[in-house]
Amino acid sequence: QAKEGAAKLLASLPTNTPEALSNRAMLLYSLTLAGEGERLDGERNKIDPAKLNTEALAYLAFADRARGKNITHLVNLINQRATKSNGRVYWSDQVNGYFSNDLCATSTIMRLLLALNRKDPRIPQILHWMMDQRTESYWRSTRDTVSALTALTDYLKGESLLSPSGKILVHLNGQLYRSFEVQSMSKEKDTVLRIPLTQLQGDKNEIRIE
């Protein structure tokens, strides 16, 4: 019943506004995931990819790929919309005056690129841009955070989780006080650093960890 309702909604949406077309693409993707893709060619043909916002364009590419269609032209269109700046890559979501969300668009495209080619050299640049958008441990909104975490989960699925390595440096009052090997620390439950009072200044002390 839910599938039939979504299919009727898809058929009822207009085709003359970017927002309606983007909603069509989202519904097409959802119905394709629900196994209804084979009977949606007619509705798919009503969608002009060039008029979609970028996030919806990525979902359309997902839907067409799941239905066994060639998506080269969609990927080319996505590539044309990419913005490169300071070693970062992202996608802005402004098409014909219709605004959506840059982080959601970029996260969805990263998922698409991972599905097509995990070795795509833009993926690390996209990750850097996404992490730049964080505010402490989260993103601007719940939707942003869910979208980013979904993309990061897709990324981590294909990565081998190696043992941690490297050093942690502890500086006391501007001087290196002690360093720790990360690998040896990972074998312990806790790593405790005790600083004798004789090493501390009488008024103010600064500890920096890197």
MOTA-V747975 format. One line per field, one symbol per residue. ss: DSSP state (H for helix, E for strand, C for the rest). phi: phi as a letter, one per 30 degrees, with the letter a starting at -180 (. if undefined). psi: psi as a letter, one per 20 degrees, with the letter a starting at -180 (. if undefined). Layout:
ss->???
phi->???
psi->???
This chain:
ss->CHHHHHHHHHHHCCCCCHHHHHHHHHHHHHHHHCCCHHHCHHHHCCCCHHHCCHHHHHHHHHHHHHCCCCCHHHHHHHHHCEEEECCEEEECCEECCEECCHHHHHHHHHHHHHHHCCCCCHHHHHHHHHHHCCECCECCCHHHHHHHHHHHHHHHHCCCCCCCCCEEEEEECCEEEEEEEHHHHCCCCCCCCCCCHHHCCCCCCCEEEC
phi->.ddddddddeddddbcbedddddedddeddddddicddccedddddccedcddddddddddeddddcicdceddddddddcdccahicbabdcbbhiccbbdddddddddddddddadceddedddedddddddcicbcdbddedddddddddeddeccdddddbjbccccchicdcabbdddddddcdbcccccdedccddcbbbcbcb
psi->hgghghghgghiprjjqhggghhggghggghghjjjhhjjgghhiipohiiqrhghgghgggghghjjqpjghghggghhiqpppljqprpqmopkipqcpgggggghhhgghhhgoijpiighhggggghhiqodjrahrggggggghgghghghhjppnrpqraqppppoliqpgqqpphghhiiqgqppopoqhiiqrhfpqpppp.
